[in-house]
Amino acid sequence: MPPVAIQDEPPKTKLRVAIIGQSTFAAEVFKLLVKDGHEVVGVFTVLDKGNREDPLATIAAQNGKPVYKYKAWRVKGQVIPEILEEYKTVKADINVLPFCTQFIPMEVINYPKYQSICYHPSILPRHRGASSINWTLIEGDTTCGLSIFWADDGLDTGPILLQKTFPVTIDDTVDTIYNKYLYPEGIKALAESVNMVASGTAPTMTQSDEGATYDPALFKAETHQIDWSKGGTALHNFIRGLDSSPGATTFIQQQTREGIDSSSDSTVEIKFFGSTLWKGGDVVGDKLVIPGLKNPALVHDGGLLITADDGVKLNIQRLKVNGKMINASNFFKSSENKVALELTAEEKQFVESVRDVWKAILRIDIDNDTDFFDSGAGSMDVVRLVEEVKDLVKIELQNEDIYMNTTFEEFFNMAVAKGRAGSATKQVIYDGVELDVNKMKIKFPTQLFINGEFVNADSGKTLTIVNPTDETVICKVQSANGRDVDRAVKAAAKAFEEGEWAKISARERGAMLFKLADLMEQHKEELATIESIDSGAVYTLALKTHIGMSIETWRYFAGWCDKIQGSTIPINHARPNRNLTITKKEPIGVCALITPWNYPLMMLSWKMAACLAAGNTVVMKPAAVCPLTALKFAELSVLAGIPPGVINILPGSGAVCGQALADHPRVRKLGFTGSTEIGQTIMKSCAASNMKKVSLELGGKSPLVVFEDCDLDKAVRNGMGSVFFNKGENCIAAGRLFIEETIHDEFLRRVVEETKKIAIGDPLNRGTSHGPQNHKAHMDKLLEFCEAGVKEGARLVLGGKRVDRPGYFFQPTIFTDVTDDMFIAKEESFGPIMIISKFSSKNLEDVIRRANGTEYGLASGVFTRDVSRALQFAERVDAGTVFVNTYNKTDVAAPFGGFKQSGFGKDLGQEALNEYLKTKTVTIEY
């Protein structure tokens, strides 16, 4: 049966809804139904597991809705009268069953006016039953889907209300199709179905008998057993179909690398996870005999390679051996004796602290053999455990570490071992500062970084670095002059022309950059903390964006290192000879980078990662007001093995250090992010000195246009993010919002209401969402900006003042009734100041003209449900980036840069490499 296509429209009637079920899925359905205006009159769910309440019960209680928890609805096949009567008291119009493991009596199913609708994760009538997602993969289906059906007294046999289908690839697992499609689309489909019922448009389509299947539930152990006589593709499908839980299972005899242990009659239970069809060649490994397979499997560095009887090969990434999850490549290592760690007094104290963390998460007493997952932990508990242990001690944990060490004893031994390994890391010598802040010790250099060493500046002059949160002095940092620049450029030139960097292969270069990214990952909490105290960035945002995207950028460009290549070009032959022309992409040489203060490490990474991936060397000047993460990065580059001279970091003023870089004759490329005014000065200097190649990412006054047909909730949320993200210190911030006049007042009301909720405070506080401005001069400029707006007649609706507390805190500000001729409509504030103007959609030409009405062209955005209008806007707005029904969505793979006086050249994406490469044409005659 084809899926039903129904328009997504708001309900005409608000229904009284009873939600029966459990899980996060059901909780999300609850939120969406409430958002659509329906009244949830009761939530009926399962009993608590120990002290752990179901998420549906939690969200209902938080919203003041009645919650009923039942062990069962029936006894001996009959509905329990007291429960039925209690259910009737909520007087629901409809029952919604998002995910329900209990048998619900027909007296309940049929009681409401509109009876009951259920969610099922398959395209009914195919794959009826409790394990439908698993069977979709086991059967090798190329499509998956979901059905919303009217409940009846059969098993998933009721009439269809709505269906949706999605593609399935050969590499999909239960988790991937659930997370990509069945979870998010299922939530929306249930809400859509309720809206259809409310508006009287819900169909009732009898399920066809054609193609109907009922698949057994995969709860019993015998249903997990692998039939090794099947072909390789079928084996792959079976394993991935059980990949999430419970795992495809087989039993083997006890074995070592030498072969089967004939002295033992015991067997080993193995569950298989992470199957992929093998596309590589032959591998070398240790044989593992699996009963039922003609050929032994091979334990190798990449996993467990299985050759099916039909010759098809599949590779297994993870195994659960007698209940213990391991990497498949470690199968034989797992049985080797492990030496118990002799714990120090400090480590014993750490173990008890970790025990308290486990106890808080699981809400049970923790013994050494307590299993994290057997005790009820889920995926979000894994994330919490990782983060809380990181707060206790400076070690780098991944989610996989928990999956591979599920008992408490295994976990704390792993954590202690990681801590010992981390403490053995070699040290880089420098003059620096150590601080106890954010529940950790941080350490960073305060010297220049030239030719692989931290050194003092030639002049001895320093920069005073101030914490914008409390206006205290963090430290003093050495400040470079022209002679320091010359030293650094010469070191970079030598590294480019003669050093190890010039000799290694592109692939080896990539490996170094990957290692650097890994070190940044290991130090991400420290880097984020430094970024917070140095620039005022909110710590949680710094983790995700300032540092998180920096790491992603290095990994992205590390992958490009060995994929930079030229081309062959057919040309006319010089007869009687023949000719061949090829092009080569070559690094430019010594590059200078000058970065701004709003995203100190991320701006460094956006430029330097592409620069080094292309094979250049670099001299980089961070912003004078916040150079600390750049200096910490320099330390990590040494630990990553980057050769001396490849990276040089020079804190200093723009007038001295920056100008010297622009003027230096041996610098062949300069990349700059900053103001348009300084960009023009740099461009003149680069031209006058030696015609340097230049890329500039400059100022912006990005327009965001909101039409009346938009999703207003989304537009308000994204409109606030477009202005207030990173406290407005964002180059692509929406400098002006054009709101259609018919929705202006409601948009303004909502924005003001939500802006008042913004939590302003210490950026290291996990509850803070808005920290201090970067430095005092910038905050003073924002005050002047607001004064100019008021003076010109713009209506100041909210904010416009400094927050009454120490630190450079500025109130999120909203202006409206802004006309095109006003100063605040034309100039960039670079702060948390929302500028709102009205427009009429009757004249699309006019609003596009107004959006293009500045000399800036960095970014833009539009919110509308009209695809034609959105595409017209995207085509005609003169900006390097256009966001449609979103904002601030940048990605390391997507080119980023502006037009007009917002500059030229690109950061990020493959195009960024071209900024740091030159093309050489070679013509050969033969």
C-alpha positions in Angstrom: 0.0 0.0 0.0 1.5 3.4 -0.9 2.0 6.0 1.8 -0.7 8.5 2.4 0.3 12.1 1.5 -1.4 14.6 3.7 -0.8 18.3 4.0 0.9 19.4 7.2 -1.6 21.8 8.7 -2.7 22.9 12.1 -5.7 21.2 13.7 -9.2 22.7 13.3 -10.3 21.2 16.7 -8.3 20.8 19.9 -8.6 17.3 21.2 -8.5 15.9 24.7 -5.7 13.3 24.4 -4.8 10.3 26.6 -1.2 9.1 25.9 -0.7 5.4 26.8 2.9 4.1 26.6 6.4 4.9 27.6 9.9 6.0 26.5 11.6 9.2 25.3 9.7 8.7 22.0 6.4 9.0 23.8 7.7 12.0 25.7 8.5 13.8 22.5 5.0 13.0 21.1 3.6 14.6 24.3 5.6 17.8 23.7 4.5 18.1 20.1 0.8 17.5 20.9 0.9 20.2 23.5 2.7 22.5 21.1 -0.1 21.9 18.5 -2.6 23.0 21.1 -4.2 19.7 22.2 -4.9 19.0 25.8 -3.2 16.0 27.2 -5.7 14.9 29.9 -3.8 11.9 31.2 -0.6 9.9 30.8 -0.8 6.1 31.4 2.6 4.5 31.7 4.6 1.7 33.4 5.8 1.5 36.9 9.2 3.0 37.9 12.2 0.8 37.5 13.7 1.1 41.0 14.1 4.9 41.4 14.1 5.5 37.6 10.9 7.1 36.3 9.9 6.7 32.6 10.6 9.8 30.6 6.9 10.1 29.6 5.9 10.3 33.2 8.6 12.8 33.9 7.6 15.2 31.2 3.9 14.9 32.1 4.6 15.7 35.7 6.7 18.7 34.8 3.8 20.0 32.8 1.3 19.4 35.6 -0.6 16.6 33.8 -2.0 13.6 35.7 0.2 10.5 35.5 -1.1 6.9 36.1 1.4 4.1 36.5 0.1 0.5 36.2 1.8 -2.8 36.4 -0.9 -4.3 34.1 -4.3 -3.4 32.8 -5.7 -6.9 32.9 -5.8 -9.9 35.2 -6.5 -13.3 33.6 -7.5 -11.7 30.4 -10.1 -9.4 32.0 -9.7 -5.7 32.4 -9.2 -4.5 36.0 -12.4 -2.6 36.9 -10.7 0.0 39.1 -8.1 0.8 36.4 -10.8 1.1 33.8 -12.9 3.5 35.9 -9.8 5.6 36.7 -9.0 5.8 33.0 -12.5 6.9 32.2 -12.3 9.9 34.5 -9.9 11.7 32.2 -12.6 11.9 29.5 -10.3 11.6 26.6 -11.4 12.2 23.0 -8.7 9.9 21.7 -6.0 7.5 22.9 -2.5 7.9 21.4 -0.2 4.9 21.8 3.3 6.0 20.7 5.2 3.0 22.1 3.5 0.6 24.5 4.7 -2.7 25.8 1.5 -3.4 27.8 -1.6 -5.1 26.5 -4.4 -2.5 26.5 -7.9 -3.9 26.8 -10.4 -3.2 24.1 -12.7 -1.5 26.7 -10.0 1.2 26.9 -9.1 1.2 23.2 -12.7 1.8 22.1 -13.9 4.1 24.9 -13.0 7.5 23.5 -15.0 9.3 20.9 -12.3 8.8 18.3 -11.0 5.5 19.8 -7.2 4.9 19.6 -4.3 5.3 17.2 -1.0 3.4 17.4 2.5 3.9 16.0 4.2 0.9 14.3 7.7 1.1 12.8 7.1 -0.7 9.6 5.1 -0.4 6.4 2.0 -2.5 7.4 0.9 -5.1 6.6 4.6 -6.1 6.3 6.5 -6.9 9.4 3.7 -7.0 12.0 5.0 -7.8 15.4 7.2 -6.5 18.2 10.5 -6.8 16.3 9.6 -5.1 13.0 12.7 -2.9 12.7 15.0 -5.8 13.1 13.1 -7.8 10.5 13.2 -5.0 8.0 17.0 -5.4 8.0 17.1 -9.2 8.4 14.9 -9.5 5.3 17.2 -7.2 3.4 14.4 -4.6 2.7 15.5 -1.6 0.6 12.8 0.5 2.2 11.7 1.0 5.7 8.8 3.0 7.0 6.2 3.7 9.7 2.4 3.3 10.0 -0.1 5.1 12.1 -3.1 2.8 12.4 -6.5 2.6 14.2 -6.2 0.1 17.0 -8.4 -3.0 16.8 -8.5 -6.4 18.6 -5.9 -7.9 16.2 -2.1 -7.6 16.3 -1.1 -4.6 14.2 -4.0 -5.3 11.9 -6.1 -2.1 12.3 -7.0 0.2 9.5 -4.3 2.5 8.2 -4.5 6.2 9.0 -1.0 7.4 7.6 2.2 5.8 6.3 5.6 7.1 5.4 8.5 5.3 3.6 12.3 5.9 3.7 15.3 4.3 1.9 17.5 1.7 3.5 21.1 1.2 2.5 23.2 -2.0 2.8 25.1 -0.4 5.7 22.1 0.8 7.8 21.6 -0.7 11.2 18.6 -0.7 13.6 20.1 2.4 15.2 20.7 4.3 12.0 17.2 3.9 10.5 15.6 4.5 13.9 17.6 7.7 14.5 17.4 9.0 10.9 13.8 8.2 10.2 11.6 6.1 12.5 12.2 8.2 15.7 12.0 11.8 14.4 9.5 11.1 11.6 7.4 8.9 13.8 7.0 11.6 16.4 5.9 14.0 13.7 3.6 11.4 12.1 1.7 10.8 15.3 1.2 14.5 15.9 0.1 14.9 12.2 -2.3 12.0 12.7 -3.9 13.6 15.7 -4.3 16.9 13.8 -6.0 15.0 10.9 -8.4 13.4 13.4 -9.1 16.8 14.8 -9.8 18.3 11.4 -11.9 15.4 10.2 -9.5 14.4 7.4 -8.1 11.2 8.9 -8.7 8.2 6.5 -9.5 4.6 7.5 -7.9 2.2 5.0 -8.3 -1.5 5.5 -5.0 -3.3 5.6 -4.5 -5.6 2.6 -3.8 -9.3 3.0 -1.3 -9.1 0.1 2.3 -9.0 1.3 1.2 -9.3 5.0 3.8 -10.9 7.3 3.9 -11.5 11.0 7.5 -11.8 12.3 8.3 -13.5 15.6 9.5 -11.3 18.4 13.3 -11.6 18.9 13.1 -12.0 22.6 14.0 -15.7 23.0 17.7 -16.8 22.8 17.0 -19.3 20.0 15.9 -16.5 17.7 19.3 -14.8 17.9 21.3 -17.9 16.7 23.2 -17.4 13.5 22.6 -19.9 10.7 26.1 -20.1 9.1 24.9 -22.0 6.1 23.4 -18.8 4.7 25.1 -16.6 2.2 27.3 -13.7 3.2 24.7 -11.0 2.4 22.1 -12.8 4.5 24.5 -13.2 7.4 25.3 -9.5 7.2 21.6 -8.6 7.2 21.0 -10.9 10.2 23.8 -9.4 12.2 23.0 -5.8 11.5 19.3 -6.6 12.2 20.3 -7.6 15.7 23.1 -5.0 16.0 21.5 -2.8 18.7 20.0 -5.6 20.8 20.2 -8.4 21.6 23.0 -9.3 19.2 23.4 -12.1 16.7 24.8 -15.1 18.6 26.9 -18.2 18.1 28.9 -20.5 20.3 32.5 -21.6 19.7 34.9 -23.8 21.5 37.6 -22.3 23.7 40.5 -21.1 21.5 43.8 -19.4 21.5 46.0 -18.1 18.7 47.4 -21.6 18.5 44.0 -23.2 17.9 41.2 -25.0 19.7 41.8 -25.8 23.3 41.2 -29.6 23.3 41.5 -29.7 27.1 38.3 -27.8 27.6 34.8 -28.9 26.9 33.3 -25.5 27.6 31.9 -23.2 24.9 32.1 -19.4 24.5 29.1 -17.4 23.7 29.8 -14.7 21.1 27.5 -11.9 19.9 28.4 -10.0 16.7 28.1 -6.2 16.2 29.1 -3.7 13.6 29.0 -5.8 10.4 30.0 -4.4 7.0 30.4 -6.2 3.7 34.1 -6.5 3.1 35.4 -4.6 0.0 39.1 -4.9 0.7 41.6 -7.6 -0.3 43.2 -10.4 1.7 44.3 -9.8 5.3 46.7 -11.4 7.6 45.3 -12.5 11.0 44.8 -15.2 13.6 42.4 -18.0 12.7 39.1 -18.4 14.7 37.2 -21.5 14.1 33.4 -21.0 14.0 31.2 -24.1 13.9 29.1 -24.1 10.7 31.6 -22.2 8.6 33.8 -24.0 6.0 36.6 -21.5 6.5 38.0 -20.1 9.7 37.4 -16.4 10.4 40.4 -14.1 10.8 41.1 -11.8 13.7 43.0 -8.9 12.2 43.8 -5.3 13.0 40.5 -4.1 11.5 38.2 -6.6 13.2 37.0 -10.1 12.5 36.9 -11.1 8.9 34.3 -13.8 8.1 34.1 -15.6 4.7 30.7 -17.1 4.2 30.3 -20.4 2.4 29.3 -18.5 -0.8 32.5 -16.6 -0.8 31.0 -13.2 0.3 33.1 -11.6 3.1 31.9 -9.5 6.0 33.9 -7.7 8.7 32.8 -7.5 12.3 33.9 -4.5 14.4 32.8 -5.6 17.9 32.1 -8.8 19.8 30.4 -9.5 23.1 32.3 -12.5 24.5 30.5 -14.2 27.4 28.8 -10.9 28.2 31.9 -8.7 27.8 32.0 -6.2 24.9 35.4 -6.0 23.1 36.8 -4.8 19.8 36.8 -7.8 17.5 40.5 -7.2 16.8 41.2 -7.8 20.5 39.5 -11.2 20.6 42.6 -13.2 21.6 44.0 -10.4 23.7 40.8 -10.5 25.8 41.6 -13.9 27.2 45.2 -13.0 28.1 45.9 -12.4 31.8 45.6 -8.8 32.9 47.8 -7.4 35.7 45.7 -5.9 38.4 46.6 -2.2 39.0 48.3 -1.3 42.3 46.4 1.8 43.2 47.9 4.8 44.9 46.1 6.6 47.8 45.1 9.4 45.4 43.8 6.8 42.8 41.8 5.0 45.6 40.1 8.3 46.4 39.4 8.8 42.7 37.8 5.3 42.5 35.4 6.1 45.4 34.5 9.4 43.7 33.7 7.5 40.6 31.7 5.0 42.6 29.6 7.9 43.8 29.0 9.0 40.2 27.8 5.5 39.3 25.5 5.5 42.3 24.0 8.9 41.4 23.3 7.7 37.9 22.0 4.2 38.6 20.5 4.9 42.0 21.7 1.7 43.5 24.7 0.6 45.7 27.7 -0.1 43.5 29.9 -3.2 43.9 33.0 -3.9 41.9 31.0 -6.3 39.7 28.0 -4.0 39.1 27.3 -3.9 35.4 26.4 -0.4 34.1 24.0 -1.6 31.5 22.5 -4.5 33.3 21.6 -2.0 36.0 19.4 -0.1 33.6 21.7 2.6 32.1 20.9 4.0 28.7 22.7 6.0 26.1 22.2 9.4 27.9 23.6 7.8 31.0 26.8 7.0 29.1 27.1 10.7 28.1 26.6 11.8 31.7 29.1 9.3 33.0 31.8 10.5 30.5 31.2 14.1 31.4 31.1 13.6 35.2 34.3 11.5 35.3 36.0 14.2 33.2 35.0 16.7 35.9 36.7 14.5 38.4 40.1 14.0 36.7 41.8 15.1 33.5 41.4 12.1 31.3 40.0 11.7 27.8 37.0 9.3 27.8 34.9 8.2 24.8 31.5 6.6 24.9 33.1 3.4 23.6 35.2 3.2 26.7 32.1 2.5 28.7 30.7 0.0 26.2 34.0 -1.9 26.4 34.3 -1.7 30.2 30.8 -2.3 31.6 31.5 -3.4 35.1 32.6 -0.9 37.8 35.9 -2.7 38.3 36.7 -2.7 34.6 35.7 0.9 34.3 37.8 2.3 37.1 40.8 0.2 36.1 40.5 1.6 32.5 40.1 5.2 33.9 43.1 4.9 36.2 45.2 3.4 33.3 44.2 6.3 31.1 45.1 8.8 33.8 48.6 7.2 34.2 49.2 7.3 30.5 48.2 10.9 30.3 50.5 11.9 33.1 53.4 10.4 31.2 53.0 12.8 28.2 56.2 14.7 27.4 56.3 18.3 28.5 57.1 21.5 26.5 59.2 24.0 28.3 57.9 27.5 28.5 57.2 30.4 30.8 53.5 30.3 31.5 50.6 30.5 33.9 48.9 27.8 35.9 45.4 28.4 37.3 42.8 26.4 39.2 39.6 27.3 37.4 36.5 25.5 36.3 37.2 22.5 38.6 40.5 21.8 36.8 44.1 22.9 36.6 44.9 24.8 33.4 48.3 25.8 32.1 49.3 27.9 29.1 52.3 29.7 27.7 52.8 33.4 27.7 55.7 33.7 25.2 56.0 33.9 21.5 56.2 30.6 19.6 59.0 30.7 17.0 60.7 27.8 15.3 59.2 25.2 17.6 60.2 27.0 20.8 58.7 29.5 23.2 60.8 32.6 23.4 60.6 36.1 24.8 59.9 39.1 22.5 62.8 41.1 21.2 61.6 44.3 22.8 60.4 42.7 26.1 57.1 44.5 25.7 54.0 42.7 26.9 50.2 42.6 26.4 47.9 42.7 29.4 45.3 40.0 29.2 42.1 40.8 31.1 39.3 38.4 32.1 36.1 40.0 30.7 34.0 38.3 33.4 35.4 40.1 36.3 37.9 42.6 34.8 40.8 41.0 36.6 44.2 40.6 34.9 44.9 37.0 33.9 48.5 37.5 32.9 50.9 39.4 30.7 51.9 38.0 27.3 55.0 38.8 25.2 54.3 41.2 22.4 56.0 40.7 19.0 57.6 43.5 17.0 59.0 43.6 13.4 62.2 41.9 14.4 60.2 39.0 15.9 58.2 38.8 12.7 61.3 38.6 10.7 62.7 35.7 12.9 59.4 33.8 12.6 59.1 34.3 8.8 62.7 33.1 8.3 62.0 30.0 10.4 58.9 29.3 8.4 60.7 29.8 5.1 63.5 27.4 6.2 60.9 24.8 7.3 59.2 25.1 3.9 62.3 25.0 1.8 64.7 22.7 3.7 63.0 21.2 6.7 61.3 17.9 7.5 58.0 19.4 6.4 59.2 19.8 2.9 60.4 16.1 2.8 57.5 14.2 4.2 54.6 12.9 2.0 51.2 14.4 1.9 49.8 11.3 3.7 52.4 11.7 6.5 51.4 15.4 6.7 47.8 14.3 7.1 48.7 11.9 9.9 50.4 14.7 11.8 47.3 16.9 11.5 45.1 14.0 12.6 47.3 13.6 15.7 47.1 17.3 16.4 43.3 17.1 16.2 43.3 14.1 18.6 45.4 16.1 21.1 43.0 19.0 20.8 40.2 16.5 21.6 42.1 15.3 24.6 42.6 18.9 25.9 39.2 20.2 24.8 38.0 21.0 28.3 41.2 22.9 29.1 41.0 24.8 25.7 37.4 25.7 26.3 38.1 26.9 29.8 41.0 29.1 28.5 38.7 30.4 25.8 36.1 31.3 28.4 38.3 33.2 30.7 40.2 34.9 27.8 37.3 35.9 25.5 34.2 35.6 27.6 32.8 32.6 25.6 30.2 30.6 27.4 32.0 27.3 28.4 29.3 25.0 27.1 29.3 26.8 23.7 33.1 26.9 23.7 33.1 23.1 24.1 30.7 22.6 21.2 31.6 25.4 18.8 34.8 27.3 19.6 36.7 24.1 20.3 34.5 21.4 18.9 34.3 22.9 15.4 38.0 23.6 15.5 38.7 19.9 16.0 36.3 19.0 13.2 38.1 21.5 11.0 41.5 19.9 11.6 40.2 16.5 10.9 38.4 17.6 7.8 41.5 19.1 6.2 43.8 16.4 7.5 41.7 14.1 5.2 42.4 16.4 2.3 46.2 16.3 2.5 46.7 13.3 0.1 43.8 14.2 -2.2 45.1 17.5 -3.6 45.9 16.9 -7.3 46.1 18.5 -10.7 44.8 17.4 -14.0 45.8 16.4 -17.6 44.8 18.6 -20.4 44.5 17.8 -24.1 46.3 20.4 -26.2 47.3 20.7 -29.9 50.3 18.7 -30.9 53.4 20.3 -32.4 53.5 17.9 -35.3 55.2 15.6 -36.0 55.8 15.5 -32.2 53.2 15.1 -29.6 52.4 17.1 -26.5 51.0 16.5 -23.0 50.0 19.2 -20.5 49.5 18.6 -16.9 48.7 20.9 -14.0 50.2 20.6 -10.5 48.7 22.1 -7.3 51.6 23.4 -5.2 51.8 25.1 -1.8 52.4 28.9 -1.9 55.1 29.0 0.7 55.1 31.1 3.9 51.6 32.3 4.8 50.6 34.9 7.3 47.3 34.6 9.2 45.7 37.4 11.2 42.7 36.3 13.2 40.0 38.2 15.2 38.9 38.0 18.9 35.4 36.5 18.6 36.3 32.9 18.0 40.0 32.8 18.8 40.8 29.1 18.3 38.2 28.5 15.7 39.3 31.3 13.4 42.9 30.0 13.8 41.7 26.5 12.8 39.6 27.6 9.9 42.6 29.2 8.2 45.6 27.3 9.4 44.2 23.8 8.9 43.7 24.4 5.1 47.0 26.3 5.0 49.0 23.4 6.4 47.0 20.7 4.6 48.1 22.4 1.4 51.8 22.0 2.5 52.5 25.6 3.5 54.2 27.0 6.6 52.6 29.7 8.7 53.2 32.8 10.9 50.0 33.6 12.8 49.0 36.7 14.8 46.1 36.1 17.1 44.0 39.0 18.4 45.9 41.0 20.9 43.1 40.9 23.5 42.8 37.1 23.6 45.9 35.1 22.4 45.9 32.4 25.0 44.2 29.5 23.2 46.5 30.1 20.2 49.5 29.7 22.5 48.1 26.6 24.1 47.5 25.3 20.5 51.2 25.9 19.8 52.2 23.7 22.7 49.9 20.9 21.4 51.5 21.2 17.9 54.8 20.3 19.4 53.3 17.3 21.1 51.8 16.3 17.8 55.2 16.2 16.2 54.7 19.2 13.9 58.3 20.1 12.8 59.9 23.3 14.0 59.2 26.4 11.9 56.0 25.1 10.4 53.8 26.9 12.9 54.8 30.2 14.5 52.5 32.2 16.8 53.1 35.8 17.5 50.8 37.7 19.9 51.1 41.5 19.3 49.4 44.6 18.1 47.9 45.0 14.7 49.7 48.2 14.1 53.1 46.7 14.8 53.1 42.9 14.4 50.2 42.7 11.9 51.6 45.5 9.7 55.0 43.8 9.7 53.5 40.6 8.4 51.6 42.5 5.6 54.8 44.2 4.6 57.2 41.3 4.8 58.7 40.3 1.4 59.0 36.6 2.1 55.4 36.2 3.1 53.5 35.0 -0.1 50.0 34.8 1.2 48.0 36.7 3.9 44.7 35.5 5.3 42.8 38.0 7.4 39.5 38.1 9.3 38.4 41.4 10.8 37.0 44.8 10.0 36.6 46.1 6.5 38.6 49.2 7.3 41.7 47.1 8.4 41.1 44.8 5.5 41.5 47.7 3.1 44.8 48.7 4.8 46.1 45.1 4.6 45.2 44.8 0.9 47.2 48.0 0.1 50.2 46.8 2.1 50.2 43.4 0.4 50.0 45.0 -3.0 52.7 47.5 -2.3 55.2 45.0 -0.7 55.3 42.0 -3.0 51.8 41.5 -4.5 50.9 38.9 -1.9 47.9 36.7 -2.5 45.2 37.8 -0.1 41.9 36.4 1.3 39.7 38.6 3.4 36.7 37.8 5.6 35.5 41.2 6.7 32.5 43.0 8.2 28.9 42.2 7.7 25.4 43.5 8.1 23.6 40.3 7.2 19.9 40.6 6.5 17.4 38.1 7.8 13.9 38.3 6.2 10.9 36.7 7.9 7.7 36.3 5.9 4.3 35.9 7.4 3.9 32.2 6.2 7.0 31.1 8.1 7.0 28.7 11.1 6.9 31.5 13.6 8.2 29.5 16.5 11.2 28.5 14.5 11.7 32.0 13.1 11.7 33.5 16.6 14.1 30.8 17.9 16.5 31.2 15.0 16.1 35.0 14.8 17.3 35.2 18.4 20.2 32.9 17.6 21.1 34.9 14.6 21.6 38.0 16.8 22.5 36.7 20.3 24.6 33.6 19.5 28.1 34.0 21.1 26.7 37.3 22.7 26.4 38.8 19.2 30.2 38.6 18.5 29.6 36.6 15.4 30.7 37.7 11.9 27.5 36.4 10.2 25.2 37.7 12.9 21.9 39.0 11.4 22.6 42.7 11.6 19.1 43.6 10.5 15.8 41.6 10.7 13.1 42.4 8.1 9.8 41.2 9.6 6.7 41.2 7.5 4.4 43.8 8.9 1.4 41.4 9.5 3.4 39.4 12.0 5.7 42.1 13.3 3.9 42.7 16.6 3.6 39.0 17.4 7.2 38.3 16.4 8.4 41.2 18.6 6.3 40.1 21.5 7.7 36.6 21.4 11.3 37.7 20.9 11.1 40.1 23.8 9.5 37.5 26.0 12.2 34.9 25.2 15.1 37.4 25.3 14.2 38.3 28.9 14.7 34.6 29.8 18.4 34.6 28.6 20.6 33.6 31.4 23.4 36.2 31.7 26.3 35.4 34.0 29.7 33.7 34.5 30.5 31.9 31.3 31.9 29.0 33.3 28.5 28.4 34.9 26.8 25.5 33.0 23.5 27.3 33.3 24.8 30.5 31.6 23.8 31.2 28.0 25.1 34.8 27.6 28.6 35.8 28.8 30.5 39.1 28.9 31.5 41.0 25.8 35.1 40.4 24.8 36.7 43.6 26.0 35.9 47.0 27.4 36.5 49.0 24.2 34.0 46.8 22.4 31.4 47.2 25.2 31.8 50.9 25.1 31.2 50.8 21.3 28.0 48.9 21.8 26.8 51.6 24.3 27.5 54.3 21.7 25.7 52.2 19.0 22.6 52.1 21.1 22.8 55.8 21.9 22.9 56.5 18.2 19.9 54.4 17.6 17.8 56.1 20.2 19.0 59.6 19.0 17.9 58.8 15.4 14.4 57.8 16.6 14.5 54.0 16.6 12.4 52.4 19.3 14.4 50.8 22.0 12.2 47.9 23.2 14.7 46.1 25.5 18.2 46.4 26.9 20.7 48.9 25.5 22.6 49.2 28.8 25.5 47.6 30.6 24.5 45.0 33.2 24.9 46.2 36.7 27.7 43.9 37.8 31.5 43.6 37.4 32.6 42.5 34.0 31.9 43.6 30.5 28.3 42.4 30.5 25.9 44.0 28.1 22.1 43.5 28.1 20.6 41.7 25.0 19.0 44.6 23.1 16.1 44.9 20.7 15.4 47.9 18.5 12.4 48.2 16.2 10.9 50.9 13.9 14.3 51.1 12.3 14.4 52.9 8.9 16.9 52.3 6.2 18.6 55.6 6.6 19.5 55.2 10.2 23.1 54.5 11.4 22.1 51.3 13.2 20.5 50.0 10.0 23.7 50.4 8.0 26.6 49.7 10.4 27.6 46.5 12.1 27.3 46.5 15.9 29.1 43.1 16.4 27.1 42.7 19.6 23.8 41.4 21.0 21.7 44.1 19.4 18.6 43.1 17.3 17.6 45.6 14.7 14.1 45.1 13.4 12.4 46.8 10.4 9.0 46.1 8.8 8.3 45.2 5.2 5.3 44.2 3.1 5.5 40.9 1.1 3.4 42.5 -1.6 6.7 43.8 -3.0 9.4 41.1 -2.9 11.6 43.3 -5.1 11.6 46.0 -2.5 12.7 43.8 0.4 15.4 42.2 -1.6 16.6 45.7 -2.6 16.6 46.7 1.1 18.4 43.5 2.0 21.1 44.3 -0.5 21.2 47.9 0.5 24.6 47.9 2.3 28.1 47.4 1.1 28.3 44.2 3.0 27.6 40.7 1.6 28.7 38.1 4.1 25.5 36.2 5.0 21.8 36.4 4.8 18.7 34.4 5.8 15.0 33.9 4.9 12.1 32.2 6.7 9.2 31.2 4.5 7.3 28.1 3.6 7.1 29.3 0.0 9.9 27.4 -1.8 9.7 29.6 -4.9 10.1 32.7 -2.8 13.0 31.2 -0.9 14.8 30.3 -4.1 14.2 33.7 -5.6 15.6 35.3 -2.5 18.6 32.9 -2.5 19.4 33.8 -6.1 19.1 37.5 -5.8 20.5 38.3 -2.4 24.1 39.4 -2.8 25.7 37.4 0.0 28.2 34.6 0.2 26.0 32.5 2.5 22.2 32.2 2.4 20.3 30.4 5.1 16.8 29.2 4.3 14.6 28.4 7.4 17.7 28.1 9.5 20.6 30.3 10.6 24.2 30.0 11.8 24.4 26.5 10.3 28.0 26.4 9.2 29.9 23.2 8.5 33.6 22.4 7.9 32.7 21.0 4.5 30.8 24.1 3.3 32.7 27.1 1.8 32.4 30.3 3.9 33.1 33.8 2.7 31.6 37.1 1.6 31.0 39.4 -1.3 31.4 43.2 -1.8 33.1 44.8 1.2 32.7 41.7 3.2 35.8 40.5 1.4 36.7 37.7 -0.9 38.1 34.2 -0.7 36.8 31.2 1.2 37.4 29.5 4.5 36.3 25.8 5.0 35.4 23.3 2.4 37.5 22.2 -0.6 37.5 25.7 -1.9 39.5 26.9 1.1 42.4 24.8 -0.2 42.6 27.0 -3.3 43.4 30.0 -1.2 46.7 28.3 -0.1 47.6 26.7 -3.4 49.1 27.8 -6.7 48.5 26.1 -10.0 51.5 25.2 -12.2 51.1 24.2 -15.8 53.7 21.7 -17.3 53.7 21.1 -21.0 55.8 18.2 -22.3 56.8 17.4 -25.9 57.8 13.9 -27.0 
